């Protein structure tokens, strides 16, 4: 009898030791999982965690699931909607309660708030938030911003840990008293430097790719990768590009980014006619082979109005492309001004045009900035460095709260 009980106890202990820690990552849209967090999710899966995710329905869900990451789709409205938000909160609570997750990690504004609250109500032992920035989009009214800030402070009380993608975001969190300082940890933004590597693409490939895109193989290409909204600085870029083509008539502005028709500041491609640059602009929309697009660019620009860190800046730098961006948010962390790229004032088309023209006219400087940019990414943002931080904190929390 005693030996039988001992065997059962040993069996149960072994089962507990072999049980995978269950993680659920919560985001608003599938594109965030696919293009921002895919590397982290696959890393955690390879570390032995049982990884799931929550996002709105979308075309990238199947791709994510094919990597062994379960996805639960829930409608998450981008705009503030009390009833829809409450439904989202309740659905998450029941899902967390059913699945018994050990860790819930939230990203992007709404999931940060409602995900943490639902996880706390469901008794999830470890709750991790990830701050990508505090500047809400232009279509959020003043009252909405205040309510959002208040809810952020409440939700942060349930956090076991709060990651930040940049030091600038940490500074904003502390200045706004969003959370306890001891909860904040710098994570950074991970870049796959094997995928984003210019050595993967020969000169012949670049010429062929330009022809496929309808670009003169020997023409200058200025590129931007960003959502099609005004806050990414498109209108300033369009105005600046008029001056650029006056100096470099064969220059092309290559635009990669998803349309945002429901946003108040959505960009209509037809607006380029207002700036008389329609014959020098190519809209590619959303692309999954983005590394092949970067390789045709001579300069990358991101005249954004707000930015946590700017993944596209880091990707372009990894591809040895000189970068021009606005001096705001986390951009100064992504660019060493004058060394890996150029920082220009916010909402200043003249300075933006001046920077682009100066670089296009100085190939030697372009090459120097590009080389230094890749070195910076390898030293500060390589995925291995960021994943090691993630691994360390996950192990610490598991040991403290689960074992």
Residue, then its C-alpha position, 0 to 999 in steps of 0.5 A: x500500500x505504502x509503496x503504491x502511494x509512493x509510486x503514485x507520488x513519484x509519477x505525479x511529481x514527474x508529470x509536473x516536472x515534464x509539464x510545459x509552462x503555458x504562455x498566451x501572448x495577447x495583441x490587437x491584430x495578427x500583423x503584430x504577431x506575424x511581423x513584430x513578435x513572430x521571432x519571440x514566439x518561436x524562440x519561446x516555443x523552442x525553449x520548451x514553452x507551450x505558446x498560444x496567442x490572441x488577436x483579431x481574425x486576419x490573413x496571417x493567422x494560418x501562417x502563425x499556427x503553422x509554426x505550432x503556435x495556437x491562435x484564438x481569434x477575438x474581435x478587438x476594435x481599434x477605436x474605443x468602444x465600451x461595450x465591445x471592449x467589455x465583451x473582449x474582456x469577458x471573453x478573455x477572462x473565460x478563455x484564460x480561466x479555461x486554459x489555465x495559462x501560467x503566463x500572459x504577456x500583453x502588447x499594444x494599448x487595448x490588450x495591455x489594459x484588458x488583457x492584464x485585468x482579465x488575466x488577474x481575474x482569471x488567477x494567472x500567476x505571471x502577468x507581463x506587459x510590454x510597452x511599445x509607447x504611450x502616444x496614442x494615435x491622432x484619432x483618439x479624443x482628449x477624454x479618451x486619452x485621459x481614460x486610457x491613461x487611468x486604465x493603464x495605471x490600474x492594469x499595471x498594478x497587476x503586472x509581474x513585470x513590464x518590458x519596454x521596447x526603448x529607453x524613451x518609453x521607460x522614461x515616459x512611463x516613469x514621468x507619467x507614474x504609469x507603474x512602479x519603477x522596479x517593475x520596468x525592464x528594458x527589452x529592446x526590439x529584436x532584429x533577425x540579422x540573418x534575414x536582414x543581411x545585404x550579403x544575401x542579395x547579389x547585385x544581379x538580384x537587386x537589378x532583377x528586383x528593381x525591374x520587377x518593381x518597375x524601377x530604373x535599375x540605375x535610378x535612386x530609390x528612397x524607401x519607407x515602410x510604415x502604415x499608411x497614416x499621416x502620423x508616419x509623416x507621409x505628407x511631409x515626405x510627399x512635400x519633401x520629395x518634390x524638392x528631391x526630384x527637382x535635384x534627382x529627376x530619376x529618383x523613386x519613392x518606394x512605399x511599403x505599408x498597409x492601408x488604414x481606411x478606418x483611421x481618421x488620418x488615413x492616407x489616400x494614394x491619390x494625395x500624391x497628385x497634390x504634390x505633383x510627384x505621382x510619376x515618381x511614387x510606387x505604392x507596394x502595399x503590405x509585403x511579407x518579403x520585406x527584406x527583398x524590398x529593402x535591398x533595392x533602396x538607397x536611402x530609408x526614411x521615416x519622418x514619423x510623428x511618434x515612435x516607440x523605437x521603429x522596427x523598420x529603422x532597425x531592419x533598414x540599418x541591418x540591411x546597411x541602408x542609411x536612415x533618415x528619421x525624425x528626432x522623436x520618441x525612440x528614434x534617437x536610440x535607433x540612430x546615432x545621428x551623423x554616424x548611422x543615419x540622420x535625425x531631422x526635426x519633427x514635421x519639417x519637410x524642408x529639412x527632410x528634403x535637404x537631408x535626402x538630397x545631401x545623402x543622394x549626392x554623397x555616395x561615400x557618406x551613404x556607404x559609411x552610414x550604412x556600414x555603421x548602421x549594421x554594426x550598431x544593429x549587430x551590437x545592440x538589437x540582434x535577436x540573440x541579445x534581445x531573446x537572452x533578456x527575454x529568456x532570463x526574465x521568463x526563467x526568473x519569474x517561473x522560478x519565483x512564482x511557479x516552482 
